[in-house]
Amino acid sequence: MDEQSPPVVVICGSTAGVGRATAHRFAVAGYRVGLLARGEQALAATAEELTQLGTTCLTISVDVADAQAVADAAQRMERELGPIDVWVNCAMVTVFSPIRQLSAEEIHRVTDVTYLGTVHGTLAALDLMGRRNRGVIIQVGSALAYRAIPLQAAYCAAKFAVRGFTDSLRCELLHEHSDIRLCMVQLPAINTPQFDWARNKLSKRVQPVPPIHDPDVAARAIFSVVKRTPRELWLGTASVKAIVGTCLMPGLLDRLMARNAYAGQMTHEDDNGQRPDNLFESQEPLHRTRGRFTGRSRDSAWALSSTQVSALLLATGGVLAVVLLLF
């Protein structure tokens, strides 16, 4: 690639929420941006925003559950934009429901998009990046990849699966002495439209479990791992507490989730279950960067890389060891 050519990023799930905010962040940084999502109108609207920022972008309507469609889209991105430097897997769907009310079809669909969609994007990126032995693949994860909560079992399971897949791939890349870098960014609650278009079988409208953060907080974190790529990046104190707490006292967190996570995911507004959802079809009018919680969302968050977490744990262990020796 010509050293003067702008770098290229491809973002799956790029027309709303974190994906759309991330597209803006890369566009401002001078990247050519490839946008992958289902909705044609939403793709066009996002592309128009990026064009106004002065970047070159290419949109392709694709369902990430379709492996061949994702692979074909990746090939086209390379032909028209240039060699892909960064690939971001951000597409997701979820269902808010007790497990007993979930259908097998719904679980399959959440798995196909949220887990297998990430797998399909990763495989497409690896095929192209492997030829050059360089590139960065970013999996947009969640604290729920470590700490499952009630009422979102299918989504939590998919994020757990993404983490397992990513850990396996990381080992293989290390074994191959590959220069392709891989990072999973574990997000806290984000103010996105998913809480307006996710399938909801609860009696109340749903919300992210507070504290809630602006999508650009996530976008900045995702962009930050391109230059220095940690194994993982944990965003937000709530994510750190959930992940560390699950490692140290999972049983206690089970009980806390049983007590608090039901009410924490529901507002006081009734939901009659009649509105359309995006599980199987794109909901074009709702594609936007932010959801309805802007007045409650934070503009910053504490971020810790996996290396920093390890150092903190070692330091804490060292201090405890000294205290025990002294007393």
C-alpha positions, -999 to +999 in steps of 0.1 A: +000+000+000+012+035-008+025+051+024+005+083+015-028+065+012-052+069+041-057+038+062-089+018+059-113+006+086-143-017+081-170-016+108-198-042+111-229-029+127-220+007+117-253+025+114-264+030+150-251+033+185-215+024+192-208+014+156-220+047+142-200+067+168-170+046+160-173+053+123-173+090+131-142+087+153-123+069+125-135+094+099-123+123+119-089+106+122-086+104+084-095+068+077-114+056+047-144+039+062-162+008+051-197+005+065-215-029+068-251-032+081-285-043+070-304-011+065-299+007+032-314+040+044-293+039+075-262+032+056-269+061+033-275+084+062-243+074+080-223+077+048-236+112+043-225+122+077-190+108+071-187+124+037-194+158+053-164+151+076-143+148+045-137+111+044-142+085+017-166+057+026-182+027+010-215+011+022-226-025+017-259-039+029-252-072+045-265-094+073-235-105+093-252-138+099-245-147+063-208-158+062-204-157+024-220-122+022-196-109+047-166-125+029-177-110-004-182-076+012-147-077+026-133-085-008-151-055-023-140-032+004-104-041-004-109-036-041-126-002-038-111+013-006-077-003-004-060-028+020-080-031+052-059-020+083-086-023+110-117-044+112-143-037+139-170-063+148-198-044+164-231-059+151-255-073+177-291-081+185-307-091+218-340-102+233-351-090+267-370-120+281-370-147+308-354-178+295-386-198+297-403-174+273-375-175+247-380-195+215-353-216+199-356-194+168-349-163+189-319-178+206-306-189+172-310-155+157-292-137+186-264-163+183-262-160+145-258-122+146-240-114+179-216-144+180-214-159+145-215-124+129-183-117+148-168-150+137-177-143+101-162-108+102-131-121+119-126-148+093-131-123+065-106-100+080-080-127+087-082-139+051-072-105+038-049-094+066-031-127+066-018-121+031+001-090+044+006-103+080-006-071+095-038-055+107-059-050+138-092-068+146-113-053+173-142-073+189-167-050+206-176-069+237-193-062+270-189-067+307-217-093+300-190-114+283-178-121+319-208-114+341-241-128+328-273-112+339-309-123+340-334-114+311-306-114+284-294-150+284-291-153+246-270-121+244-248-129+274-242-164+260-232-149+226-207-125+242-192-153+263-188-172+230-171-142+213-146-141+242-138-178+240-134-176+202-112-146+205-090-161+232-085-192+210-076-171+180-052-150+200-033-182+210-031-193+174-018-159+162+009-160+189+018-196+179+022-184+143+042-154+153+017-133+134+018-095+134-020-093+132-032-078+165-064-087+183-083-069+211-117-073+227-131-041+242-155-048+271-181-021+273-203-008+301-240+003+296-242+026+266-270+050+255-278+034+221-311+028+202-311-009+210-333-003+240-360+011+216-358-016+190-347-048+207-373-075+211-389-071+245-411-097+263-412-078+295-441-057+307-420-025+310-398-006+286-361-016+289-331+004+298-293-001+302-283-009+337-268+024+351-244+040+350-250+048+314-223+062+290-224+081+257-216+061+226-186+083+219-170+071+251-170+036+236-159+049+202-129+066+218-119+035+236-122+014+204-101+038+184-075+039+212-066+003+209-055+006+172-021+021+180-014+002+212-034-030+212-039-047+246-053-082+250-085-066+263-097-031+273-122-028+302-142+004+300-160+019+329-158+012+366-190-009+365-173-032+339-142-035+361-163-043+392-185-068+373-155-087+358-133-087+389-163-095+411-172-125+390-137-138+392-135-134+430-171-140+442-194-153+415-220-167+439-224-134+456-229-116+423-255-143+413-275-132+443-270-095+436-281-099+400-312-119+411-321-091+435-313-060+415-309-068+377-346-072+370-356-037+381-323-023+368-332-032+332-367-018+333-382+017+335-416+025+350-431+029+315-454+002+303-446-018+271-475-034+253-451-054+231-467-042+199-438-021+185-416-036+158-382-049+167-349-054+148-343-091+156-350-103+120-355-070+101-338-037+102-358-009+117-348+021+095-364+050+114-346+042+146-311+042+133-292+069+151-261+072+173-278+078+206-308+064+224-333+081+247-310+084+278-289+113+267-297+133+298-285+105+320-254+094+301-218+101+311-192+116+287-162+098+301-152+065+316-122+050+333-105+024+310-081-003+321-061-026+298-056-062+307-019-054+313-028-027+338-053-050+355-026-076+360-002-051+373-028-038+398-036-073+410+001-081+414+007-049+433-023-055+456-011-090+462+023-077+471+009-052+495-012-079+512+018-102+515+038-075+532+010-067+556+007-104+565+044-107+571+044-076+593+014-086+614 
